[in-house]
Amino acid sequence: MKDMAYTKTELKKNNGPDQPVSMGDDTREKYPWGLEIRLENESIKKLGIDISNFKVGQPVRVSCVATVNEIRQNQTTKSTNSTMTLQITKMEIVKSAPKKITQGMKSGDVDQYLFDKNLV
């Protein structure tokens, strides 16, 4: 998996050279716009999760299937920009297994561990 957080260089580029580079605790400052998923009551019910079992800041595992709805690429004299819009069509969210337990496991083995521990 790729870490999608801004690097200090990217933050400096996005904020301008005279702005301080902050890698604060707010994840909204660390990641590009569009990477956040917001679930409302209807989706939470459909997923069958009880949000009281989760804590703010807790890692979770999100698996989904999505359809590509749109692909765009435009070019200016300074850069080329690409965007891709995805519509999530199927999803599941489970608590993450502790990294010290799953380190070195293959993806299927992690899934089995989560299932065995009733985390799925």
Backbone as JSON Lines, residues from 0, in Angstrom:
{"i":0,"aa":"M","n":[0.83,-1.18,0.0],"ca":[0.0,0.0,0.0],"c":[0.88,1.25,0.0]}
{"i":1,"aa":"K","n":[0.37,2.29,-0.59],"ca":[1.09,3.57,-0.66],"c":[0.57,4.52,0.42]}
{"i":2,"aa":"D","n":[1.48,5.2,1.09],"ca":[1.1,6.23,2.05],"c":[0.68,7.46,1.27]}
{"i":3,"aa":"M","n":[-0.55,7.9,1.46],"ca":[-1.11,9.0,0.68],"c":[-0.92,10.36,1.35]}
{"i":4,"aa":"A","n":[-0.29,10.4,2.52],"ca":[-0.06,11.67,3.22],"c":[0.86,12.56,2.39]}
{"i":5,"aa":"Y","n":[0.62,13.88,2.52],"ca":[1.52,14.83,1.88],"c":[2.92,14.7,2.5]}
{"i":6,"aa":"T","n":[3.93,14.84,1.68],"ca":[5.29,14.96,2.19],"c":[5.5,16.42,2.59]}
{"i":7,"aa":"K","n":[6.56,16.71,3.33],"ca":[6.84,18.1,3.7],"c":[7.06,18.95,2.45]}
{"i":8,"aa":"T","n":[7.69,18.37,1.43],"ca":[7.92,19.09,0.17],"c":[6.6,19.43,-0.5]}
{"i":9,"aa":"E","n":[5.67,18.47,-0.54],"ca":[4.35,18.71,-1.15],"c":[3.57,19.77,-0.37]}
{"i":10,"aa":"L","n":[3.63,19.71,0.96],"ca":[2.94,20.72,1.77],"c":[3.49,22.11,1.49]}
{"i":11,"aa":"K","n":[4.8,22.22,1.4],"ca":[5.43,23.51,1.14],"c":[5.01,24.03,-0.23]}
{"i":12,"aa":"K","n":[4.97,23.13,-1.23],"ca":[4.56,23.51,-2.58],"c":[3.1,23.96,-2.6]}
{"i":13,"aa":"N","n":[2.23,23.23,-1.91],"ca":[0.8,23.54,-1.89],"c":[0.49,24.81,-1.09]}
{"i":14,"aa":"N","n":[1.23,25.05,-0.02],"ca":[0.95,26.19,0.86],"c":[1.71,27.45,0.47]}
{"i":15,"aa":"G","n":[2.68,27.31,-0.41],"ca":[3.49,28.46,-0.8],"c":[4.76,28.51,0.01]}
{"i":16,"aa":"P","n":[5.81,29.08,-0.53],"ca":[7.11,29.06,0.12],"c":[7.17,29.84,1.43]}
{"i":17,"aa":"D","n":[6.27,30.82,1.64],"ca":[6.32,31.64,2.85],"c":[5.46,31.09,3.98]}
{"i":18,"aa":"Q","n":[4.73,30.0,3.73],"ca":[3.85,29.42,4.74],"c":[4.59,28.36,5.54]}
{"i":19,"aa":"P","n":[4.33,28.28,6.86],"ca":[4.99,27.23,7.65],"c":[4.46,25.86,7.25]}
{"i":20,"aa":"V","n":[5.32,24.86,7.31],"ca":[4.93,23.5,6.99],"c":[4.51,22.82,8.28]}
{"i":21,"aa":"S","n":[3.23,22.43,8.35],"ca":[2.71,21.8,9.55],"c":[2.3,20.37,9.22]}
{"i":22,"aa":"M","n":[2.78,19.44,10.01],"ca":[2.35,18.05,9.88],"c":[1.58,17.71,11.15]}
{"i":23,"aa":"G","n":[0.61,18.56,11.52],"ca":[-0.13,18.43,12.77],"c":[-0.92,17.13,12.86]}
{"i":24,"aa":"D","n":[-1.67,17.02,13.96],"ca":[-2.44,15.81,14.22],"c":[-3.7,15.72,13.38]}
{"i":25,"aa":"D","n":[-4.17,16.83,12.82],"ca":[-5.4,16.84,12.03],"c":[-5.14,16.15,10.7]}
{"i":26,"aa":"T","n":[-5.79,15.0,10.49],"ca":[-5.56,14.24,9.25],"c":[-6.02,15.01,8.03]}
{"i":27,"aa":"R","n":[-6.9,15.98,8.19],"ca":[-7.36,16.76,7.04],"c":[-6.25,17.63,6.48]}
{"i":28,"aa":"E","n":[-5.25,17.95,7.31],"ca":[-4.1,18.71,6.84],"c":[-3.05,17.8,6.2]}
{"i":29,"aa":"K","n":[-3.07,16.52,6.54],"ca":[-2.03,15.6,6.1],"c":[-2.31,14.95,4.75]}
{"i":30,"aa":"Y","n":[-3.58,14.92,4.34],"ca":[-3.96,14.18,3.15],"c":[-4.67,15.07,2.14]}
{"i":31,"aa":"P","n":[-4.53,14.77,0.85],"ca":[-5.2,15.57,-0.19],"c":[-6.72,15.48,-0.07]}
{"i":32,"aa":"W","n":[-7.37,16.57,-0.49],"ca":[-8.82,16.61,-0.52],"c":[-9.32,15.48,-1.42]}
{"i":33,"aa":"G","n":[-10.4,14.84,-1.01],"ca":[-11.0,13.8,-1.83],"c":[-10.66,12.39,-1.37]}
{"i":34,"aa":"L","n":[-9.79,12.25,-0.37],"ca":[-9.44,10.92,0.12],"c":[-10.24,10.52,1.35]}
{"i":35,"aa":"E","n":[-11.07,11.41,1.85],"ca":[-11.87,11.12,3.04],"c":[-13.19,10.49,2.61]}
{"i":36,"aa":"I","n":[-13.63,9.47,3.35],"ca":[-14.93,8.83,3.11],"c":[-15.84,9.22,4.28]}
{"i":37,"aa":"R","n":[-17.02,9.74,3.97],"ca":[-17.98,10.11,5.01],"c":[-19.17,9.18,4.9]}
{"i":38,"aa":"L","n":[-19.48,8.49,5.99],"ca":[-20.62,7.59,6.02],"c":[-21.73,8.2,6.85]}
{"i":39,"aa":"E","n":[-22.93,8.24,6.3],"ca":[-24.1,8.76,7.0],"c":[-24.9,7.59,7.58]}
{"i":40,"aa":"N","n":[-25.97,7.91,8.31],"ca":[-26.78,6.89,9.0],"c":[-27.16,5.72,8.11]}
{"i":41,"aa":"E","n":[-27.67,6.0,6.93],"ca":[-28.15,4.94,6.03],"c":[-27.03,3.97,5.67]}
{"i":42,"aa":"S","n":[-25.86,4.51,5.34],"ca":[-24.73,3.66,4.96],"c":[-24.21,2.87,6.17]}
{"i":43,"aa":"I","n":[-24.18,3.5,7.33],"ca":[-23.73,2.82,8.55],"c":[-24.64,1.64,8.85]}
{"i":44,"aa":"K","n":[-25.95,1.86,8.74],"ca":[-26.91,0.77,8.96],"c":[-26.72,-0.35,7.94]}
{"i":45,"aa":"K","n":[-26.54,0.02,6.69],"ca":[-26.37,-0.97,5.62],"c":[-25.12,-1.82,5.85]}
{"i":46,"aa":"L","n":[-24.05,-1.17,6.35],"ca":[-22.8,-1.89,6.63],"c":[-22.92,-2.75,7.88]}
{"i":47,"aa":"G","n":[-23.94,-2.51,8.68],"ca":[-24.15,-3.31,9.89],"c":[-23.1,-3.08,10.96]}
{"i":48,"aa":"I","n":[-22.57,-1.85,11.02],"ca":[-21.57,-1.57,12.04],"c":[-22.16,-0.7,13.14]}
{"i":49,"aa":"D","n":[-21.67,-0.87,14.33],"ca":[-22.05,-0.06,15.48],"c":[-20.89,0.88,15.73]}
{"i":50,"aa":"I","n":[-21.09,2.17,15.44],"ca":[-19.96,3.11,15.52],"c":[-19.47,3.31,16.95]}
{"i":51,"aa":"S","n":[-20.25,2.88,17.94],"ca":[-19.77,2.99,19.32],"c":[-18.63,2.0,19.6]}
{"i":52,"aa":"N","n":[-18.43,1.04,18.68],"ca":[-17.32,0.09,18.82],"c":[-16.01,0.64,18.25]}
{"i":53,"aa":"F","n":[-16.03,1.85,17.73],"ca":[-14.85,2.46,17.12],"c":[-14.44,3.69,17.91]}
{"i":54,"aa":"K","n":[-13.18,4.07,17.8],"ca":[-12.67,5.26,18.47],"c":[-12.05,6.19,17.43]}
{"i":55,"aa":"V","n":[-12.15,7.49,17.65],"ca":[-11.51,8.46,16.77],"c":[-10.01,8.21,16.78]}
{"i":56,"aa":"G","n":[-9.42,8.15,15.6],"ca":[-7.99,7.89,15.47],"c":[-7.64,6.42,15.31]}
{"i":57,"aa":"Q","n":[-8.62,5.54,15.52],"ca":[-8.39,4.1,15.41],"c":[-8.27,3.7,13.95]}
{"i":58,"aa":"P","n":[-7.25,2.92,13.6],"ca":[-7.17,2.42,12.22],"c":[-8.27,1.39,11.96]}
{"i":59,"aa":"V","n":[-8.83,1.41,10.77],"ca":[-9.79,0.4,10.33],"c":[-9.38,-0.1,8.96]}
{"i":60,"aa":"R","n":[-9.86,-1.25,8.61],"ca":[-9.59,-1.81,7.29],"c":[-10.83,-1.61,6.44]}
{"i":61,"aa":"V","n":[-10.67,-0.96,5.31],"ca":[-11.78,-0.71,4.39],"c":[-11.52,-1.5,3.11]}
{"i":62,"aa":"S","n":[-12.45,-2.35,2.77],"ca":[-12.39,-3.07,1.5],"c":[-13.57,-2.62,0.67]}
{"i":63,"aa":"C","n":[-13.34,-2.38,-0.59],"ca":[-14.46,-1.94,-1.41],"c":[-14.25,-2.32,-2.87]}
{"i":64,"aa":"V","n":[-15.35,-2.26,-3.59],"ca":[-15.35,-2.4,-5.04],"c":[-15.92,-1.09,-5.56]}
{"i":65,"aa":"A","n":[-15.3,-0.55,-6.57],"ca":[-15.76,0.73,-7.12],"c":[-15.8,0.65,-8.63]}
{"i":66,"aa":"T","n":[-16.6,1.53,-9.2],"ca":[-16.7,1.68,-10.65],"c":[-16.08,3.02,-11.03]}
{"i":67,"aa":"V","n":[-15.29,3.04,-12.08],"ca":[-14.72,4.3,-12.56],"c":[-15.85,5.05,-13.26]}
{"i":68,"aa":"N","n":[-16.18,6.24,-12.72],"ca":[-17.25,7.06,-13.31],"c":[-16.73,8.1,-14.28]}
{"i":69,"aa":"E","n":[-15.5,8.55,-14.06],"ca":[-15.0,9.63,-14.89],"c":[-13.47,9.63,-14.88]}
{"i":70,"aa":"I","n":[-12.89,9.91,-16.03],"ca":[-11.45,10.07,-16.16],"c":[-11.22,11.37,-16.92]}
{"i":71,"aa":"R","n":[-10.39,12.23,-16.35],"ca":[-10.08,13.51,-17.01],"c":[-8.59,13.75,-16.99]}
{"i":72,"aa":"Q","n":[-8.12,14.38,-18.03],"ca":[-6.73,14.82,-18.07],"c":[-6.69,16.13,-18.84]}
{"i":73,"aa":"N","n":[-6.09,17.14,-18.21],"ca":[-5.96,18.41,-18.91],"c":[-4.52,18.9,-18.8]}
{"i":74,"aa":"Q","n":[-4.14,19.64,-19.78],"ca":[-2.75,20.1,-19.85],"c":[-2.73,21.61,-19.94]}
{"i":75,"aa":"T","n":[-1.86,22.22,-19.14],"ca":[-1.64,23.66,-19.21],"c":[-0.2,23.88,-19.63]}
{"i":76,"aa":"T","n":[0.2,25.11,-19.73],"ca":[1.59,25.38,-20.11],"c":[2.56,24.97,-19.0]}
{"i":77,"aa":"K","n":[2.04,24.81,-17.77],"ca":[2.91,24.48,-16.63],"c":[2.83,23.03,-16.19]}
{"i":78,"aa":"S","n":[1.7,22.36,-16.4],"ca":[1.57,20.99,-15.88],"c":[0.44,20.23,-16.58]}
{"i":79,"aa":"T","n":[0.42,18.94,-16.31],"ca":[-0.67,18.08,-16.75],"c":[-1.35,17.57,-15.49]}
{"i":80,"aa":"N","n":[-2.68,17.68,-15.43],"ca":[-3.44,17.23,-14.27],"c":[-4.35,16.08,-14.67]}
{"i":81,"aa":"S","n":[-4.39,15.07,-13.82],"ca":[-5.24,13.9,-14.06],"c":[-6.18,13.72,-12.88]}
{"i":82,"aa":"T","n":[-7.42,13.34,-13.16],"ca":[-8.38,12.99,-12.11],"c":[-9.16,11.76,-12.54]}
{"i":83,"aa":"M","n":[-9.56,11.0,-11.54],"ca":[-10.39,9.83,-11.77],"c":[-11.43,9.8,-10.67]}
{"i":84,"aa":"T","n":[-12.69,9.7,-11.04],"ca":[-13.78,9.65,-10.07],"c":[-14.23,8.2,-9.94]}
{"i":85,"aa":"L","n":[-14.3,7.73,-8.69],"ca":[-14.73,6.37,-8.41],"c":[-16.04,6.38,-7.65]}
{"i":86,"aa":"Q","n":[-16.95,5.51,-8.0],"ca":[-18.19,5.32,-7.25],"c":[-18.06,4.0,-6.51]}
{"i":87,"aa":"I","n":[-18.04,4.05,-5.19],"ca":[-17.98,2.82,-4.39],"c":[-19.31,2.11,-4.52]}
{"i":88,"aa":"T","n":[-19.27,0.84,-4.89],"ca":[-20.51,0.08,-5.07],"c":[-20.69,-1.0,-4.0]}
{"i":89,"aa":"K","n":[-19.6,-1.48,-3.43],"ca":[-19.64,-2.48,-2.35],"c":[-18.53,-2.13,-1.37]}
{"i":90,"aa":"M","n":[-18.82,-2.31,-0.07],"ca":[-17.83,-1.92,0.93],"c":[-18.0,-2.72,2.21]}
{"i":91,"aa":"E","n":[-16.9,-2.9,2.93],"ca":[-16.95,-3.41,4.28],"c":[-15.89,-2.7,5.09]}
{"i":92,"aa":"I","n":[-16.15,-2.52,6.37],"ca":[-15.22,-1.86,7.27],"c":[-15.07,-2.75,8.5]}
{"i":93,"aa":"V","n":[-13.84,-3.05,8.85],"ca":[-13.57,-3.85,10.04],"c":[-12.44,-3.21,10.83]}
{"i":94,"aa":"K","n":[-12.4,-3.52,12.11],"ca":[-11.29,-3.05,12.93],"c":[-10.02,-3.68,12.41]}
{"i":95,"aa":"S","n":[-8.95,-2.96,12.45],"ca":[-7.67,-3.49,11.99],"c":[-7.09,-4.43,13.04]}
{"i":96,"aa":"A","n":[-6.47,-5.48,12.58],"ca":[-5.75,-6.37,13.48],"c":[-4.46,-5.67,13.89]}
{"i":97,"aa":"P","n":[-3.98,-5.92,15.09],"ca":[-2.74,-5.29,15.53],"c":[-1.59,-5.61,14.58]}
{"i":98,"aa":"K","n":[-0.81,-4.58,14.23],"ca":[0.28,-4.73,13.26],"c":[1.31,-5.75,13.73]}
{"i":99,"aa":"K","n":[1.58,-5.78,15.04],"ca":[2.59,-6.72,15.54],"c":[2.15,-8.18,15.33]}
{"i":100,"aa":"I","n":[0.84,-8.41,15.24],"ca":[0.34,-9.76,15.0],"c":[0.35,-10.1,13.51]}
{"i":101,"aa":"T","n":[-0.04,-9.13,12.68],"ca":[-0.22,-9.4,11.26],"c":[1.02,-9.11,10.41]}
{"i":102,"aa":"Q","n":[2.06,-8.56,11.02],"ca":[3.27,-8.24,10.26],"c":[3.81,-9.51,9.6]}
{"i":103,"aa":"G","n":[4.03,-9.44,8.31],"ca":[4.56,-10.58,7.57],"c":[3.49,-11.52,7.02]}
{"i":104,"aa":"M","n":[2.25,-11.34,7.44],"ca":[1.16,-12.19,6.94],"c":[0.77,-11.77,5.53]}
{"i":105,"aa":"K","n":[0.35,-12.73,4.73],"ca":[-0.22,-12.43,3.43],"c":[-1.64,-11.91,3.64]}
{"i":106,"aa":"S","n":[-2.15,-11.18,2.66],"ca":[-3.47,-10.55,2.77],"c":[-4.56,-11.56,3.15]}
{"i":107,"aa":"G","n":[-4.57,-12.71,2.51],"ca":[-5.58,-13.73,2.81],"c":[-5.48,-14.25,4.23]}
{"i":108,"aa":"D","n":[-4.24,-14.33,4.75],"ca":[-4.04,-14.77,6.13],"c":[-4.55,-13.74,7.12]}
{"i":109,"aa":"V","n":[-4.37,-12.44,6.8],"ca":[-4.89,-11.37,7.65],"c":[-6.41,-11.45,7.67]}
{"i":110,"aa":"D","n":[-7.02,-11.65,6.5],"ca":[-8.47,-11.78,6.43],"c":[-8.96,-12.94,7.29]}
{"i":111,"aa":"Q","n":[-8.27,-14.07,7.24],"ca":[-8.65,-15.23,8.03],"c":[-8.51,-14.92,9.52]}
{"i":112,"aa":"Y","n":[-7.44,-14.23,9.9],"ca":[-7.23,-13.85,11.3],"c":[-8.4,-12.98,11.78]}
{"i":113,"aa":"L","n":[-8.77,-11.97,10.98],"ca":[-9.88,-11.09,11.35],"c":[-11.18,-11.87,11.49]}
{"i":114,"aa":"F","n":[-11.4,-12.81,10.59],"ca":[-12.6,-13.65,10.64],"c":[-12.6,-14.53,11.9]}
{"i":115,"aa":"D","n":[-11.47,-15.15,12.17],"ca":[-11.34,-16.03,13.34],"c":[-11.57,-15.28,14.64]}
{"i":116,"aa":"K","n":[-11.18,-14.04,14.7],"ca":[-11.31,-13.22,15.91],"c":[-12.65,-12.46,15.94]}
{"i":117,"aa":"N","n":[-13.54,-12.79,15.01],"ca":[-14.86,-12.14,14.91],"c":[-14.76,-10.63,14.74]}
{"i":118,"aa":"L","n":[-13.76,-10.18,13.98],"ca":[-13.6,-8.77,13.7],"c":[-14.18,-8.4,12.34]}
{"i":119,"aa":"V","n":[-14.68,-9.39,11.61],"ca":[-15.29,-9.14,10.31],"c":[-16.77,-9.39,10.41]}
